[in-house]
Amino acid sequence: MHEVSCIISNELAESLEDYFCEYVRSSWCLLRIRDEDPITLQGFFQERVEAEREYAEMREQFTELPAAPNWREFDDKEWQDAYKAFIDPWSYGDLHWVPVWRRDDYVVPAGETAVYLDAGMAFGTGAHETTRLMAKRLLDFRNAYTGFATKRVIDAGCGSGILAMSAAKLGFNEVYAFDRDPEAVRVSIENRAFNDLPDASVAFVEAGLEDGLINRKADLILANIQADVLKIHAESLVAATAPGGVLALSGILAEEVDSVRAVFAPLVEAKFGEVKIDSRVDGEWCDLTVFAS
Ligand SMILES: C[S@@+](CC[C@H](N)C(=O)[O-])C[C@H]1O[C@@H](n2cnc3c(N)ncnc32)[C@H](O)[C@@H]1O
């Protein structure tokens, strides 16, 4: 495994976030451990030539990136151990997210639900606040319905498949998940197999928000994608929400929540005649959840 990294300015980090969103670049991340630290651009690749190609493409657009970034090579075991050391099981209510390599030593109480995961290069280890906010909405939804098994769930931007598989394992039998990143779809399908879920129990499809929601309706939509993208696709997200359903949005920073609400509220009011929107906070992140009446 090859790591490429360099320190970048806050302004460049903002532009790169938009770039990563526009072009699928799942091998890259922006890292700041403590508030006072500078931001590091970091990429992980199996092949160094692939890293060099993507970095060179980025430098064409962002000329302030250094010509000679830092390179580090890990052997596969060292890399796997470093990655695994960061990820712990997490549970909320009766739902447990367990790294696959902890399958044998993590005890799931009888009658509770475990989802086994290896997110690999996809987003969705279960460690992020934005994912956890969605788990809470999923459990609220499950708890609100006794006949819940007939409810349809969509996971928009499924990453590792963590939310879609949680829905399937909690008993929802019409779960449709999509992501525009082919690597995320590959990882999701692999995770579905780790969980012994039949293919038909949760569909994982490569699609973007512009086409993934066409002709679809769901009683619960979970969309943990960044605020700007949610705003662009607000009409399709509201259109895909069934009457009486729930549209749960995440990936929203606290300072962005009002602007997301301002885009969604009039659409919800126009479609459902009433606006019931709730928001929860976890660290610097918020969700925004619409209850369609
Ligand atoms: C923050 S991750 C969420 C992953 C997972 N659902 C979770 O909650 O942990 C966002 C995911 O949305 C995908 N994504 C971003 N923009 C998208 C778009 N326009 N259409 C579909 N997927 C998108 C990304 O590839 C990424 O896997």
The ligand as an SDF file (V2000), in Angstrom:
LIG
                    3D

 27 29  0  0  0  0  0  0  0  0999 V2000
  -20.4930   10.1850    3.7890 C   0  0  0  0  0  0  0  0  0  0  0  0
  -20.5250    8.7600    2.7610 S   0  0  0  0  0  0  0  0  0  0  0  0
  -21.8560    7.8480    3.5450 C   0  0  0  0  0  0  0  0  0  0  0  0
  -21.6540    6.3540    3.5000 C   0  0  0  0  0  0  0  0  0  0  0  0
  -22.6440    5.5660    4.3680 C   0  0  0  0  0  0  0  0  0  0  0  0
  -24.0080    5.6990    3.8740 N   0  0  0  0  0  0  0  0  0  0  0  0
  -22.5750    6.0250    5.8130 C   0  0  0  0  0  0  0  0  0  0  0  0
  -23.5720    6.6040    6.2830 O   0  0  0  0  0  0  0  0  0  0  0  0
  -21.5460    5.8280    6.4790 O   0  0  0  0  0  0  0  0  0  0  0  0
  -21.2670    9.4210    1.3040 C   0  0  0  0  0  0  0  0  0  0  0  0
  -21.3310    8.4580    0.1550 C   0  0  0  0  0  0  0  0  0  0  0  0
  -22.1020    9.0760   -0.8760 O   0  0  0  0  0  0  0  0  0  0  0  0
  -21.5180    8.8520   -2.1290 C   0  0  0  0  0  0  0  0  0  0  0  0
  -21.9130    9.9670   -2.9990 N   0  0  0  0  0  0  0  0  0  0  0  0
  -21.4570   11.2490   -2.9990 C   0  0  0  0  0  0  0  0  0  0  0  0
  -22.0930   11.9830   -3.9270 N   0  0  0  0  0  0  0  0  0  0  0  0
  -22.9930   11.1560   -4.5130 C   0  0  0  0  0  0  0  0  0  0  0  0
  -23.9590   11.3140   -5.5480 C   0  0  0  0  0  0  0  0  0  0  0  0
  -24.1080   12.4790   -6.1530 N   0  0  0  0  0  0  0  0  0  0  0  0
  -24.7050   10.2580   -5.9000 N   0  0  0  0  0  0  0  0  0  0  0  0
  -24.5430    9.0450   -5.2720 C   0  0  0  0  0  0  0  0  0  0  0  0
  -23.6340    8.8190   -4.3090 N   0  0  0  0  0  0  0  0  0  0  0  0
  -22.8830    9.8740   -3.9200 C   0  0  0  0  0  0  0  0  0  0  0  0
  -20.0270    8.7720   -1.8630 C   0  0  0  0  0  0  0  0  0  0  0  0
  -19.3750    8.0270   -2.8680 O   0  0  0  0  0  0  0  0  0  0  0  0
  -19.9810    8.1130   -0.4820 C   0  0  0  0  0  0  0  0  0  0  0  0
  -19.8330    6.7210   -0.5810 O   0  0  0  0  0  0  0  0  0  0  0  0
  1  2  1  0
  2  3  1  0
  2 10  1  0
  3  4  1  0
  4  5  1  0
  5  6  1  0
  5  7  1  0
  7  8  2  0
  7  9  1  0
 10 11  1  0
 11 12  1  0
 11 26  1  0
 12 13  1  0
 13 14  1  0
 13 24  1  0
 14 15  1  0
 14 23  1  0
 15 16  2  0
 16 17  1  0
 17 18  1  0
 17 23  2  0
 18 19  1  0
 18 20  2  0
 20 21  1  0
 21 22  2  0
 22 23  1  0
 24 25  1  0
 24 26  1  0
 26 27  1  0
M  CHG  2   2   1   9  -1
M  END
$$$$
